Amino acid sequence: MQNYQHILALEFAIKEINENSRILPNITLGIHISNSYFMGRWIYLASMELLSTKERFIPNYKCHLKDNVITVIAGHNAFIAQFMSNILSIYKIPQLMYGSTAEIDDNIQAAFFRQLFPNEDLQIMGLIQLLLHFQWKWIGLIVQNPKKGKSFIQNKLEKFSKKGICFDFMEEMPMESVINNIEIQLNSYVLLYKAIMRSTANVVIIYGESDNMVFLRIVPFGSEYEEMPMKRKDKVWVMPAQMEFTSVPFQRHRSLDFIHGALSLAVSSKEILGFKKFIQMRKPSSEEEDSLTRVFWENAFECSFPNAGLNEDSNNQCTGEESLETLPESVIESSITGHSYSIYNAVYAVAHALQAMLSSKSRKRGNIWELSQQSWQCWRNGYFDKRGELPTGFDVINWVTFPNQSFHRIKIGNIAPVTLHENLLTIFAEEIIWPPMFNQVQPFSMCNPPCSSGWSKIKIEGKPFCCYDCLKCPKGKISNKTDADDCFPCSEDQYPNKAHNLCIPKHITFLSHEEPLGISLTAIASIFSFISVMVLGIFIKHQDTPIVKANNRNLTYILLIALLLSFLCTLLFIGQPDQVKCLMQQTSFGIIFSVALSCILGKTVIVVLAFMATKPGSKMRKWVGKGLANAIVLSCSLTQFSICAVWLAISPPFPDSDMHSMAEEIVLECKEGSTTMFYTVLGFLGFLTAVSFSVAFLARKLPDSFNEAKFITFSMLVFCSVWISFVPTYLSTKGKYMVAVEIFSILASAAGLLGCIFSPKCYIIILRPDLNRKEQLMKK
């Protein structure tokens, strides 16, 4: 019944053109309406009738010039074009399709075929963008039987997959059957109903045509035919533009709530001035040519006209004065539909093309028959593109139903007629009315909840790609969007927050004088420096006493000065690194400690030689003296100095930023430059330490003045213990704490030497001066 509006749109356009003398003066357009009944043989029959004399079916023989066919407007099912074009293209009769259609591959047929329905690929991309706009990626799909048109699954499904959309189920509409066994048909709908209701997808695409709407209306009532009915769930139906509302008389009292909240596309249209009034004023005529109106009238108002073949005493007689305005939209829509609008435009396209053709031939004599034979030329320019399609887009429609069998189709957006554009869709989602179950909240239709930012998707084996688990981003990586395919690292100067969904700038850090650790180390270095100065002062003040003069007084002074400088050099490690500090840190440490260790080595060697020289006949007497000790100190110090000089010359240390050791910090530090030279300096210090410790250990029991050999041995034991424990501790710390460990090791080792070697002597000098006598030394 709904398709009756298509006929009214055709009549209204013909009426306007015939009443307009500026378009086709002296020419009256007429119409001939045929019904294909959705069957191939009836389409062939209707096509052949156009080539025959009226009421005399003799194909290719036509004697009435006034009945010549200028153009055929057909629709709305896709398969009609395939059958119709086989006949009409032979006679060069232009054909306009106002519904969707398969592409015509034959070049001869395509020359006479034009399509008022927008590009099919545009519609597919529009549907995909509509789904993606609402993040619907887990979809159900119902398609028409492939025998009635091009298979959607074979040719269009891949486009959805490429955009990340997959299908929970794919079903075909049951085929219409003329068999008497209605049970088979009902079983087909029950199975389809179960597939829909069991699906976890809340969105179902119905990709069919208008006649499929009749069968779609049966699906929601499938539960009525089950022994154990399944609970009905609301679904958001998504339909293409070729699926206009259509019903049959026995469905008129069925509820329409199944399409409440549905979304569909429609050929872009606008209201035609006067068309609504034309529908409302429509009345049935007694003329034979208007039999379609009488049939519609009887079905719409459930009445019958007086007829010899019917019972004239029927209680429900049609008067012809019934008003179409009182009918619900489920019977006939008062607002023009997309298909009707296309038919209206098709008639005007024919009229303007015919007008242009007549103007070009006005200087040449001819008749109507000649014009009809050349009418196919009028489609080559103007209205259609090179594909034979009318370049127009789609409207996005939201269906709202009411209990009185009425519904409104509300325009909520559109799809622009630009096939290569990435953003075809414009939509006003806040105006959409959703199905009742969703409580006016946008429905969720995904296989699983989306992965929030800070997580990434991980595939589930054996399930479609739309189904996945979520995996927390690993340490050092983030994802800043929903459903991220993978996590990515932050830039070097940033680090992830706890949620792993944002990169935060790292803060710059170094061992500062202002922080507690820096203040503590500075205070310790200052205290030990002061103690070193005090000890040096004590020794200088008592320089003539036996305990100071013993074991080379000058080496003692040099050792104390070296220990003082060792404490002070730690201050170079505190504060923001710069070029000067980096050049001096390791080199000053290496040279100063070399001097200190060489002094200890010299003092120990003198003890050993002094003991050996006391033996009768010993030749070691000539080696005992200040010259040997000075030579040891000078040679060791110059060796380390030379190594440091080469280091500074070829690849000196430099200030740098460590962005990787600490997750949330950029550590300002001094890089060694040449790693080889750095370890050479440390290696030489280790060599001096090993030699000094070995010699001191061998001399620990020798009779020495005030037992200095034992004190040196113990001090070297402390020194070695500090630096052996330094290695694992240094390697296990990061950032500024590595510098703190090195400072602490320098202070601890220097303090060990100062305390172990000089504290016993200071004790005697200050507290036990009675022991600081030559007699005591001789006794030793």
Secondary structure as GFF3:
##gff-version 3
##sequence-region A 1 780
A	DSSP	alpha_helix	4	18	.	.	.	ID=ss1
A	DSSP	alpha_helix	40	49	.	.	.	ID=ss2
A	DSSP	three_ten_helix	65	67	.	.	.	ID=ss3
A	DSSP	beta_strand	72	74	.	.	.	ID=ss4
A	DSSP	alpha_helix	78	88	.	.	.	ID=ss5
A	DSSP	three_ten_helix	89	91	.	.	.	ID=ss6
A	DSSP	beta_strand	95	97	.	.	.	ID=ss7
A	DSSP	alpha_helix	107	110	.	.	.	ID=ss8
A	DSSP	beta_strand	113	115	.	.	.	ID=ss9
A	DSSP	alpha_helix	120	133	.	.	.	ID=ss10
A	DSSP	beta_strand	138	143	.	.	.	ID=ss11
A	DSSP	three_ten_helix	146	148	.	.	.	ID=ss12
A	DSSP	alpha_helix	152	155	.	.	.	ID=ss13
A	DSSP	alpha_helix	157	162	.	.	.	ID=ss14
A	DSSP	beta_strand	166	172	.	.	.	ID=ss15
A	DSSP	alpha_helix	182	198	.	.	.	ID=ss16
A	DSSP	beta_strand	203	207	.	.	.	ID=ss17
A	DSSP	alpha_helix	210	216	.	.	.	ID=ss18
A	DSSP	three_ten_helix	219	225	.	.	.	ID=ss19
A	DSSP	beta_strand	236	239	.	.	.	ID=ss20
A	DSSP	three_ten_helix	249	251	.	.	.	ID=ss21
A	DSSP	three_ten_helix	257	259	.	.	.	ID=ss22
A	DSSP	beta_strand	263	267	.	.	.	ID=ss23
A	DSSP	alpha_helix	275	280	.	.	.	ID=ss24
A	DSSP	three_ten_helix	288	290	.	.	.	ID=ss25
A	DSSP	alpha_helix	291	301	.	.	.	ID=ss26
A	DSSP	three_ten_helix	324	326	.	.	.	ID=ss27
A	DSSP	alpha_helix	338	360	.	.	.	ID=ss28
A	DSSP	alpha_helix	368	374	.	.	.	ID=ss29
A	DSSP	three_ten_helix	375	379	.	.	.	ID=ss30
A	DSSP	beta_strand	394	401	.	.	.	ID=ss31
A	DSSP	beta_strand	407	415	.	.	.	ID=ss32
A	DSSP	beta_strand	425	427	.	.	.	ID=ss33
A	DSSP	three_ten_helix	429	431	.	.	.	ID=ss34
A	DSSP	three_ten_helix	436	438	.	.	.	ID=ss35
A	DSSP	beta_strand	455	459	.	.	.	ID=ss36
A	DSSP	beta_strand	468	472	.	.	.	ID=ss37
A	DSSP	beta_strand	477	478	.	.	.	ID=ss38
A	DSSP	beta_strand	488	489	.	.	.	ID=ss39
A	DSSP	beta_strand	494	496	.	.	.	ID=ss40
A	DSSP	beta_strand	503	505	.	.	.	ID=ss41
A	DSSP	beta_strand	507	509	.	.	.	ID=ss42
A	DSSP	alpha_helix	516	541	.	.	.	ID=ss43
A	DSSP	alpha_helix	546	549	.	.	.	ID=ss44
A	DSSP	alpha_helix	553	569	.	.	.	ID=ss45
A	DSSP	three_ten_helix	570	573	.	.	.	ID=ss46
A	DSSP	alpha_helix	579	613	.	.	.	ID=ss47
A	DSSP	three_ten_helix	620	623	.	.	.	ID=ss48
A	DSSP	alpha_helix	626	650	.	.	.	ID=ss49
A	DSSP	beta_strand	654	658	.	.	.	ID=ss50
A	DSSP	beta_strand	665	671	.	.	.	ID=ss51
A	DSSP	alpha_helix	675	698	.	.	.	ID=ss52
A	DSSP	three_ten_helix	705	707	.	.	.	ID=ss53
A	DSSP	alpha_helix	708	732	.	.	.	ID=ss54
A	DSSP	alpha_helix	736	766	.	.	.	ID=ss55
A	DSSP	three_ten_helix	769	771	.	.	.	ID=ss56
A	DSSP	alpha_helix	774	779	.	.	.	ID=ss57
###
